[in-house]
Amino acid sequence: MRPITLAGFEATFAASDDPWRTFTDRDERVKRHAILHGLGAGPWGRVLELAAGNGSNSAAIAPRALRLDATEATAGGSALVARAIRARGRRARALRLAVPARLPRERYDAVVIAELLYYLAPGAMARTARDVARVLAPGGMLVLAHHRIDFHDFAQHAAPLHRAFLAATGRRWRVRVVRRNARWVVLACILRTD
């Protein structure tokens, strides 16, 4: 594997508004529905989405949030996210943020992380896990959606990432598999308060 860089992601978004066909591909729609099912009908108060890509999930998540912070590490991706959520007005905002980094707010009721963790080095993933656990409200919802198979541009192998991420938070979770197929899995994880 040869990890993709932020410059590589920037070039990918410069070449196409929808490089992974997340708005149009049937499998991507199925995955998005699983993410929304894991999140639940809401409404959630404050929702954080990390690595929002081109905003295809953001546009679907925004109606379930009173406030959505959709973050993306690249300028091109951030602009696409802003365009995707524009109709939500001030209730949703696109922010440029490359994790690990200080997260935009001190507290969130739900966090969505899709297609990100295998692009982070192990230390960066562990720090991001701790940061997410710190800002997620007790009883809050964490939705994880990632491939189960490896691609050439990953920094880590895909299969063990959800387990490793949850362990790195240092917290206890109630985990439910929302949907799994041969390529990807979506988990709904509730931060335990007991």
C-alpha positions as CSV (number, residue, x, y, z in Angstrom):
1,M,0.0,0.0,0.0
2,R,1.1,3.5,-0.8
3,P,-0.8,6.1,1.3
4,I,-2.5,8.9,-0.5
5,T,-1.5,12.4,0.6
6,L,-3.7,15.5,1.1
7,A,-2.2,16.8,-2.2
8,G,-3.4,13.5,-3.8
9,F,-6.9,14.1,-2.5
10,E,-6.8,17.7,-3.7
11,A,-5.9,16.5,-7.2
12,T,-8.6,13.9,-7.1
13,F,-11.3,16.5,-6.3
14,A,-9.8,18.9,-8.9
15,A,-10.3,16.2,-11.5
16,S,-13.9,15.4,-10.5
17,D,-16.7,16.6,-8.3
18,D,-17.7,13.0,-7.6
19,P,-14.5,10.9,-8.0
20,W,-15.9,7.9,-6.2
21,R,-19.4,8.3,-7.6
22,T,-20.8,8.7,-4.1
23,F,-23.8,10.7,-5.4
24,T,-24.7,8.2,-8.3
25,D,-23.4,4.7,-7.4
26,R,-26.1,2.3,-6.2
27,D,-23.7,0.7,-3.6
28,E,-22.8,4.2,-2.3
29,R,-26.6,5.0,-1.9
30,V,-27.0,1.7,0.1
31,K,-24.1,2.6,2.3
32,R,-25.5,6.1,2.9
33,H,-28.9,4.7,3.8
34,A,-27.1,2.4,6.3
35,I,-25.3,5.4,7.8
36,L,-28.6,7.3,8.1
37,H,-30.2,4.2,9.7
38,G,-27.4,4.0,12.2
39,L,-27.7,7.6,13.0
40,G,-31.4,7.3,13.5
41,A,-34.2,9.7,12.6
42,G,-33.1,12.4,15.0
43,P,-33.2,15.2,15.3
44,W,-29.8,15.3,16.8
45,G,-28.5,18.6,18.3
46,R,-25.0,19.0,17.2
47,V,-23.5,16.5,14.7
48,L,-19.9,16.3,13.5
49,E,-18.9,14.6,10.3
50,L,-15.2,14.0,9.7
51,A,-13.7,13.8,6.2
52,A,-17.0,14.7,4.4
53,G,-15.4,14.3,1.0
54,N,-17.7,15.9,-1.6
55,G,-20.6,16.2,0.8
56,S,-22.8,13.4,-0.5
57,N,-23.3,12.1,3.1
58,S,-23.4,15.6,4.5
59,A,-26.5,16.5,2.5
60,A,-28.3,13.5,3.8
61,I,-27.2,13.9,7.4
62,A,-28.0,17.7,7.6
63,P,-31.8,17.3,7.9
64,R,-31.3,15.1,11.0
65,A,-29.2,17.7,12.8
66,L,-30.0,21.0,14.4
67,R,-26.3,21.9,13.7
68,L,-24.0,20.0,11.4
69,D,-20.2,20.6,11.2
70,A,-19.1,18.8,8.1
71,T,-15.3,18.8,8.0
72,E,-13.0,18.1,5.0
73,A,-9.2,18.3,4.9
74,T,-8.9,19.7,1.3
75,A,-9.9,23.1,-0.1
76,G,-11.5,21.5,-3.1
77,G,-13.5,19.0,-1.0
78,S,-14.5,21.7,1.5
79,A,-16.0,23.7,-1.4
80,L,-17.9,20.7,-2.6
81,V,-19.2,20.0,0.9
82,A,-20.3,23.7,1.2
83,R,-22.2,23.4,-2.1
84,A,-23.9,20.1,-1.0
85,I,-25.2,21.6,2.2
86,R,-25.9,25.1,1.0
87,A,-29.7,24.6,1.2
88,R,-29.5,24.0,5.0
89,G,-28.5,27.6,5.6
90,R,-26.8,28.4,8.9
91,R,-27.7,25.1,10.4
92,A,-24.9,23.3,8.5
93,R,-21.4,24.5,7.8
94,A,-18.5,23.1,5.9
95,L,-15.1,23.5,7.7
96,R,-11.6,22.7,6.5
97,L,-10.0,20.4,9.0
98,A,-7.4,17.7,8.7
99,V,-7.4,15.3,11.6
100,P,-5.9,14.9,14.0
101,A,-6.7,18.4,15.1
102,R,-8.7,20.3,17.6
103,L,-12.4,19.6,16.7
104,P,-14.7,22.6,16.0
105,R,-16.9,22.4,19.1
106,E,-16.5,21.2,22.7
107,R,-19.5,18.9,22.6
108,Y,-21.4,16.9,19.9
109,D,-24.4,14.6,20.3
110,A,-23.4,12.5,17.3
111,V,-20.3,11.9,15.2
112,V,-20.2,10.3,11.7
113,I,-16.9,9.0,10.3
114,A,-17.0,7.4,6.9
115,E,-14.1,6.3,4.6
116,L,-11.4,8.0,6.7
117,L,-9.7,5.8,9.2
118,Y,-7.5,3.7,6.8
119,Y,-6.0,6.9,5.4
120,L,-4.6,7.8,8.8
121,A,-1.4,6.5,10.3
122,P,-2.0,4.5,13.5
123,G,-0.9,7.3,15.8
124,A,-3.0,9.9,14.0
125,M,-6.0,7.5,14.2
126,A,-5.5,6.9,17.9
127,R,-5.3,10.7,18.6
128,T,-8.5,11.2,16.5
129,A,-10.2,8.5,18.5
130,R,-9.4,10.2,21.8
131,D,-10.5,13.5,20.4
132,V,-13.9,12.1,19.2
133,A,-14.5,10.4,22.6
134,R,-13.7,13.7,24.4
135,V,-16.3,15.7,22.5
136,L,-19.0,13.1,22.2
137,A,-21.8,13.7,24.8
138,P,-22.5,10.8,27.2
139,G,-24.9,8.5,25.5
140,G,-24.0,10.0,22.1
141,M,-24.0,8.2,18.8
142,L,-20.9,7.4,16.8
143,V,-21.4,6.0,13.3
144,L,-18.5,4.3,11.6
145,A,-18.6,3.3,7.9
146,H,-15.5,1.9,6.2
147,H,-14.4,-0.7,3.7
148,R,-13.5,-4.1,4.9
149,I,-11.1,-4.7,2.0
150,D,-7.8,-2.9,1.4
151,F,-7.1,-0.5,-1.5
152,H,-3.7,0.5,-2.8
153,D,-3.7,4.1,-1.2
154,F,-4.5,3.1,2.4
155,A,-2.1,3.8,5.3
156,Q,-3.5,0.9,7.3
157,H,-5.3,-2.4,6.6
158,A,-9.1,-2.0,6.7
159,A,-10.4,-5.1,8.4
160,P,-9.3,-4.3,12.1
161,L,-9.8,-0.5,12.0
162,H,-13.2,-0.2,13.7
163,R,-12.2,-2.3,16.6
164,A,-8.8,-0.5,16.9
165,F,-10.5,2.9,16.7
166,L,-13.0,2.1,19.4
167,A,-10.3,0.6,21.7
168,A,-8.2,3.8,21.2
169,T,-11.0,6.0,22.5
170,G,-10.4,4.4,26.0
171,R,-14.2,4.4,26.4
172,R,-16.9,1.7,26.5
173,W,-19.4,1.3,23.7
174,R,-22.6,-0.5,22.8
175,V,-22.0,-1.5,19.2
176,R,-24.5,-2.6,16.6
177,V,-23.8,-3.7,13.1
178,V,-26.2,-1.7,10.9
179,R,-25.2,-3.3,7.6
180,R,-22.3,-5.4,6.4
181,N,-21.5,-6.8,3.0
182,A,-18.3,-8.2,1.4
183,R,-16.9,-4.7,0.8
184,W,-17.9,-2.5,3.7
185,V,-19.5,-2.3,7.2
186,V,-21.5,0.4,9.0
187,L,-21.6,0.4,12.8
188,A,-23.7,2.4,15.2
189,C,-21.8,2.9,18.5
190,I,-23.4,4.4,21.6
191,L,-21.1,5.8,24.2
192,R,-21.9,4.0,27.4
193,T,-22.5,5.9,30.6
194,D,-22.6,2.9,33.0
